[in-house]
Amino acid sequence: MNRIREFIDDYLYQILIGLVAVIVMFMFVIGGMLMNHGGQADTAEDAQMAVSSSSTMSETTSTPASTSEQPKQVASGSNQQMYVDVKGAVKNPGVYQVSANMRVVDAIDLAGCYNRSADKKKINLAQKLTDQQVIYVPIRGEKGSPVTSTTTPAATPADAADSTTDAGATETASSSTADSGQQINLNTADKTKLQELSGIGDKKADQIIAYRQAHGQFKNIEELKEVPGFGEKTFANLKSSICV
């Protein structure tokens, strides 16, 4: 018993230091475990935030991709193919395939541009092209109304309605022409003179002039039936009032 007390008295300081060291080491171990657990929680939270961010970015990029498809559909509609007939003072007259967004200047370029005798002042280069359109480039010094281009498709129900309106608008002028017994020359009459004929309004007068410029002078009055919108009935009403 005395030896134990002597041992404790001799080594009390070392024993206390050892206990303190054990307690410190235990606290370090507990602290390390707590820090490791907290780090794992932070890592899991960071991973969740990264997944959420990536999904948001994918939704953002997919939205422009879907909207970018719409302009392609609109653009495809503007590439509709049509055909125009380029005549007159150009290097390579003929029929050319064009798009709906092209202008008269583009059609003339396709035909090899103007030749030396072209009268460029009478051409509306900015006019849009339409299917079955005739583009006539006049020669310098050529007489007649300046025509940039004329569409010459077959007559439609809308054209028939326009003809009825034109007939009503020119009824008074045509009556005076018939009463006077004067005949109008299809090769020399201008637009105003042509409108004095029975049933000929603004649109049909333009068609006669366009046909005359594209095919030359009328050889006989029966050739009027070759102009779009002029059938047997219309010719029968006009033949006594026209000449060539």
C-alpha positions as CSV (number, residue, x, y, z in Angstrom):
1,M,0.0,0.0,0.0
2,N,2.8,2.4,0.9
3,R,4.6,1.5,-2.3
4,I,1.5,2.4,-4.3
5,R,1.3,5.7,-2.7
6,E,4.9,6.3,-3.2
7,F,4.5,5.4,-6.9
8,I,1.6,7.8,-7.3
9,D,3.5,10.5,-5.6
10,D,6.5,10.0,-7.8
11,Y,4.6,9.7,-11.1
12,L,1.5,11.9,-10.5
13,Y,2.7,14.5,-12.9
14,Q,3.4,12.0,-15.7
15,I,0.0,10.4,-15.1
16,L,-1.9,13.7,-15.4
17,I,0.0,14.5,-18.6
18,G,-1.0,11.1,-20.0
19,L,-4.6,11.6,-19.1
20,V,-4.7,15.0,-20.7
21,A,-3.0,13.6,-23.9
22,V,-5.6,10.8,-24.1
23,I,-8.4,13.4,-23.7
24,V,-7.0,15.6,-26.4
25,M,-6.5,12.7,-28.8
26,F,-10.1,11.6,-28.2
27,M,-11.4,15.1,-28.9
28,F,-9.4,15.2,-32.2
29,V,-10.9,11.9,-33.3
30,I,-14.4,13.1,-32.5
31,G,-13.8,16.4,-34.3
32,G,-12.4,14.7,-37.4
33,M,-15.5,12.4,-37.6
34,L,-17.8,15.4,-37.3
35,M,-15.9,17.3,-40.0
36,N,-15.9,14.3,-42.3
37,H,-19.7,13.9,-42.0
38,G,-20.2,17.6,-42.7
39,G,-18.0,17.5,-45.8
40,Q,-20.0,14.6,-47.2
41,A,-23.3,16.5,-46.7
42,D,-21.8,19.6,-48.5
43,T,-20.6,17.3,-51.4
44,A,-24.1,15.9,-51.8
45,E,-25.7,19.3,-51.7
46,D,-23.1,20.6,-54.4
47,A,-23.9,17.6,-56.6
48,Q,-27.6,18.2,-56.4
49,M,-27.1,21.9,-57.3
50,A,-24.9,20.9,-60.3
51,V,-27.7,18.5,-61.6
52,S,-30.3,21.2,-61.2
53,S,-28.1,23.8,-63.0
54,S,-27.4,21.4,-65.9
55,S,-31.1,20.6,-66.4
56,T,-31.9,24.3,-66.5
57,M,-29.2,24.9,-69.1
58,S,-30.5,22.1,-71.3
59,E,-34.0,23.5,-71.2
60,T,-32.7,26.9,-72.2
61,T,-30.7,25.5,-75.1
62,S,-33.6,23.4,-76.4
63,T,-36.0,26.4,-76.6
64,P,-33.9,28.4,-79.2
65,A,-33.5,25.1,-81.1
66,S,-37.3,24.7,-81.5
67,T,-37.8,28.4,-82.4
68,S,-35.1,28.3,-85.0
69,E,-37.1,25.8,-87.0
70,Q,-39.9,28.4,-87.7
71,P,-37.8,30.7,-89.9
72,K,-36.8,27.7,-92.0
73,Q,-40.5,27.0,-92.8
74,V,-41.1,30.6,-93.7
75,A,-38.0,30.7,-95.9
76,S,-39.0,27.5,-97.7
77,G,-42.3,29.2,-98.7
78,S,-40.5,32.1,-100.3
79,N,-38.5,29.7,-102.6
80,Q,-41.6,28.9,-104.7
81,Q,-40.5,28.3,-108.3
82,M,-42.1,30.2,-111.2
83,Y,-41.5,30.9,-114.9
84,V,-41.3,34.2,-116.7
85,D,-40.9,35.0,-120.4
86,V,-38.2,37.7,-121.1
87,K,-38.6,39.3,-124.5
88,G,-37.3,42.3,-126.5
89,A,-33.9,44.1,-126.2
90,V,-32.0,41.5,-124.1
91,K,-29.1,39.3,-125.1
92,N,-30.8,35.9,-124.5
93,P,-34.6,36.2,-124.6
94,G,-36.5,33.2,-123.4
95,V,-38.4,31.5,-120.6
96,Y,-36.5,31.4,-117.2
97,Q,-37.2,29.8,-113.8
98,V,-37.4,32.4,-111.0
99,S,-38.4,32.6,-107.3
100,A,-41.2,34.5,-105.7
101,N,-38.9,37.0,-104.0
102,M,-37.1,38.0,-107.3
103,R,-37.6,41.3,-109.2
104,V,-37.6,42.3,-112.9
105,V,-33.9,43.3,-112.7
106,D,-33.1,39.6,-111.7
107,A,-35.0,38.3,-114.7
108,I,-33.2,40.6,-117.1
109,D,-29.9,39.5,-115.6
110,L,-30.8,35.8,-116.2
111,A,-31.5,36.8,-119.9
112,G,-27.9,38.1,-120.3
113,C,-28.8,41.7,-119.5
114,Y,-29.7,44.4,-122.0
115,N,-28.4,44.6,-125.6
116,R,-27.1,47.8,-127.1
117,S,-30.5,48.9,-128.4
118,A,-32.5,48.6,-125.1
119,D,-34.4,51.6,-123.8
120,K,-33.8,51.2,-120.0
121,K,-35.8,54.2,-119.1
122,K,-39.1,52.4,-119.7
123,I,-38.4,49.5,-117.4
124,N,-39.5,49.2,-113.8
125,L,-36.6,47.2,-112.4
126,A,-38.1,47.0,-108.9
127,Q,-41.3,45.3,-109.8
128,K,-41.9,41.9,-108.3
129,L,-42.1,38.8,-110.6
130,T,-45.2,36.7,-110.9
131,D,-45.8,33.3,-112.5
132,Q,-46.4,33.3,-116.3
133,Q,-45.2,36.9,-116.5
134,V,-44.0,38.5,-119.8
135,I,-41.2,41.0,-119.4
136,Y,-40.7,43.1,-122.5
137,V,-37.6,45.4,-122.8
138,P,-38.4,48.0,-125.5
139,I,-36.0,49.2,-128.2
140,R,-34.9,52.9,-128.2
141,G,-37.2,55.0,-130.3
142,E,-40.0,52.4,-130.2
143,K,-43.4,54.0,-130.0
144,G,-46.2,52.9,-127.6
145,S,-46.9,53.1,-123.9
146,P,-44.0,52.1,-121.6
147,V,-44.7,48.6,-120.3
148,T,-42.4,47.1,-117.7
149,S,-44.0,43.7,-117.6
150,T,-47.4,42.1,-118.1
151,T,-48.9,38.9,-116.8
152,T,-50.8,36.9,-119.4
153,P,-52.5,33.9,-117.8
154,A,-55.9,32.5,-119.0
155,A,-58.9,34.5,-118.0
156,T,-60.3,33.8,-114.5
157,P,-63.7,34.4,-112.9
158,A,-62.1,37.5,-111.3
159,D,-61.1,38.8,-114.8
160,A,-64.7,38.3,-115.9
161,A,-65.9,40.4,-113.0
162,D,-63.4,43.1,-113.9
163,S,-64.6,43.0,-117.5
164,T,-68.2,43.6,-116.3
165,T,-67.0,46.6,-114.2
166,D,-64.9,47.9,-117.1
167,A,-67.9,47.6,-119.4
168,G,-70.1,49.7,-117.1
169,A,-67.4,52.3,-116.7
170,T,-66.9,52.9,-120.4
171,E,-70.5,52.5,-121.6
172,T,-70.9,56.2,-122.3
173,A,-67.7,56.6,-124.2
174,S,-68.3,53.5,-126.3
175,S,-71.8,54.7,-127.2
176,S,-70.4,57.9,-128.6
177,T,-67.9,56.0,-130.6
178,A,-70.5,53.7,-132.1
179,D,-72.8,56.7,-133.0
180,S,-69.9,58.5,-134.7
181,G,-69.2,55.4,-136.9
182,Q,-65.4,55.8,-136.4
183,Q,-63.2,52.7,-136.3
184,I,-60.2,52.5,-133.9
185,N,-56.9,51.2,-135.2
186,L,-55.6,48.4,-133.0
187,N,-52.0,49.2,-134.0
188,T,-51.9,52.9,-133.4
189,A,-54.4,53.6,-130.7
190,D,-53.1,54.4,-127.2
191,K,-54.6,53.3,-123.9
192,T,-57.1,56.2,-123.7
193,K,-58.3,55.6,-127.3
194,L,-58.7,51.8,-126.7
195,Q,-61.0,52.5,-123.7
196,E,-63.5,54.2,-126.0
197,L,-64.3,50.7,-127.4
198,S,-67.4,48.9,-126.0
199,G,-66.5,46.8,-123.0
200,I,-62.8,47.8,-123.0
201,G,-61.6,49.2,-119.6
202,D,-58.3,49.9,-118.1
203,K,-57.2,46.3,-117.7
204,K,-58.1,45.1,-121.2
205,A,-56.5,48.1,-122.8
206,D,-53.3,47.2,-121.1
207,Q,-53.6,43.6,-122.4
208,I,-54.0,44.8,-126.0
209,I,-50.9,47.1,-125.7
210,A,-48.8,44.4,-124.0
211,Y,-49.8,41.9,-126.8
212,R,-48.9,44.4,-129.5
213,Q,-45.5,45.1,-127.9
214,A,-44.7,41.4,-127.4
215,H,-45.9,40.1,-130.8
216,G,-45.7,43.2,-133.1
217,Q,-48.6,44.9,-134.9
218,F,-51.9,43.1,-135.5
219,K,-52.0,41.6,-138.9
220,N,-55.8,41.5,-139.0
221,I,-58.7,42.3,-136.6
222,E,-59.3,38.5,-136.0
223,E,-55.9,38.4,-134.2
224,L,-57.5,40.2,-131.3
225,K,-59.0,36.9,-130.2
226,E,-55.4,35.8,-129.4
227,V,-55.2,38.4,-126.6
228,P,-56.0,36.8,-123.2
229,G,-59.6,37.7,-122.1
230,F,-60.9,38.3,-125.7
231,G,-63.1,35.5,-126.9
232,E,-65.5,35.1,-129.8
233,K,-68.3,37.0,-128.0
234,T,-66.1,40.0,-127.2
235,F,-64.7,40.1,-130.7
236,A,-68.2,40.0,-132.2
237,N,-69.1,43.1,-130.2
238,L,-65.9,44.9,-131.3
239,K,-65.3,43.9,-134.9
240,S,-67.4,46.7,-136.4
241,S,-65.5,49.3,-134.3
242,I,-61.9,48.3,-135.0
243,C,-59.4,48.1,-137.9
244,V,-55.7,47.6,-138.5
